[in-house]
């Protein structure tokens, strides 16, 4: 029994470690793929013709569709839920993120959800 508990605990830590590793990889994409030019971690820049903060995106997706929902959106399969009236600005970006791998879309979703 003790062994099983120890195993469960170490698996939990391993899973958490992976999440952080993915979020770190996502942060690199955020900086290298131009997302940071429109999305600030905490500052809403919609009024300036740029994007909502990742805090806003995270809050909207945490209410429902979660990580899978962000991945779907970035694969061109989801409807915008944060600022649909500004969706045309983000559309060109989705044309790029559609060409990413599932792993990359998952990494950036993990990063967004850390906000
Ligand atoms: C030219 C500015 C711009 C750039 C660059 C940009 N975005 Fe956006 N993004 C927006 C705007 C504006 C919205 C709000 C419209 C909307 O909700 O789709 C948005 C919304 C989003 C959303 C929420 C979609 C929803 O459900 O409403 C996600 C997720 C997102 N962006 C991810 C990214 C990622 C990842 C990148 C980098 C590959 C990126 N954005 C680059 C402007 C930008």
Boltz pocket constraint, residues with backbone or C-beta under 6 A from the ligand:
constraints:
  - pocket:
      binder: B
      contacts: [[A, 29], [A, 30], [A, 33], [A, 34], [A, 35], [A, 36], [A, 37], [A, 38], [A, 39], [A, 46], [A, 49], [A, 50], [A, 51], [A, 52], [A, 57], [A, 70], [A, 73], [A, 74], [A, 79], [A, 80], [A, 81], [A, 82], [A, 83], [A, 84], [A, 86], [A, 87], [A, 88], [A, 89], [A, 90], [A, 93], [A, 97], [A, 108], [A, 112]]
      max_distance: 6.0
